[in-house]
Amino acid sequence: MESVSEPAPKVSHGINVYARERCGYFQMPLHYPRYTNSDYESMPEWKLDCLLSEYGLPVTGSVNQKRNFAMGAFLWPY
């Protein structure tokens, strides 16, 4: 029997290049957003877009839909 070996993973800047090509590239930000409910309610649309795209979340819909989505994703009930 022959053994089957995979090539060693090609690493670029600490990231497995083969995994990035196969699965797309997303790197979770280091910090969880610490905004309050009132922060989200007054946040401009461009900032909501940046926040959602930073976490790989959808950036479509009206500003109210984005606000509600961000609050549902990032605010935790106590």
URKAZI-V289942 format. One record per helix or strand of 2 or more residues. SS is the DSSP state (H for helix, E for strand). FROM is the first residue (numbers start at 1). LEN is the number of residues. If there is no record, write none. Layout:
# URKAZI-V289942
SS,FROM,LEN / SS,FROM,LEN
This chain:
# URKAZI-V289942
E,11,2 / E,15,2 / H,17,7 / H,37,6 / H,45,10 / H,63,12
